[in-house]
Amino acid sequence: MNKLWLEAWPWDTVVTINAGLCQEKKALHKPTSDGYDEAKKLWEKSRSTRLSLRQTLEICRRCHKLSPFCFYNGNTFAAIGRIIVQEIHHKMPPVKAHTFRSVVGHYIAGTAGEEELDQALAELE
């Protein structure tokens, strides 16, 4: 199902989420010189593009890997991915929904691979 998954997520919101995570952990919240502009450009372009859920989660993962912030890139984009899938998993039994959110977060953070994500997405069908 292709849709505008990221439409409601302007880059300013991404920055705010990262700032909150950094503040909570008393870490420096600052953009990086290498990845910030590229991640912002990719993110903003993707907001107006109809994407599959798989493609959307890949955008989150790519932005994480670009490291637009000094700290908590994985946590920032994994949190967004888990929130995005909430509208889908609320129809699942609680344990299955928890597992699905977990796989999504781990995939975005880079600790789960494509095979795990594909298996989780296949269970939605």
C-alpha positions, -999 to +999 in steps of 0.1 A: +000+000+000+017+031-012+009+063+006+025+095+020+038+079+051+061+107+060+038+136+050+030+145+087+067+144+097+084+176+087+122+177+093+116+202+122+098+174+140+127+150+135+151+176+149+128+181+179+127+144+186+165+142+185+168+173+207+144+157+233+164+124+233+197+143+237+183+165+265+170+134+284+204+118+282+223+151+287+240+147+254+250+173+229+222+181+204+239+194+172+237+187+135+267+171+119+286+187+091+286+155+070+252+140+071+227+167+082+220+184+049+218+152+029+195+135+054+172+166+055+171+167+017+162+130+015+136+132+043+119+163+029+118+149-007+103+116+007+075+135+025+058+143-007+064+109-023+040+079-022+060+051-008+054+015+003+059+009+040+091-010+032+104+020+013+094+044+041+113+023+067+143+022+044+142+060+043+143+060+081+173+036+080+192+056+054+187+088+074+200+071+105+231+059+086+237+094+073+241+105+110+226+140+107+229+145+145+259+141+169+240+115+190+209+093+190+203+090+152+192+054+155+168+062+184+154+092+166+145+074+133+135+041+150+111+060+172+095+076+141+093+042+123+076+026+153+051+054+155+044+052+118+035+015+120+012+020+150-018+025+126-011-009+111-002-030+141-032-019+163-052-046+144-027-073+155-027-093+187-006-075+213+024-099+213+025-098+175+023-060+174+051-057+199+073-080+178+065-061+147+074-027+163+106-043+176+117-056+142+109-022+127+130-004+153+159-028+150+158-027+112+160+011+112+188+011+138+207-015+118+206-044+142+181-064+121+185-072+085+163-071+054+152-107+059+138-100+094+119-070+081+106-088+050+093-116+073+075-091+096+060-073+066+049-106+051+028-113+082+008-081+075-005-095+043 
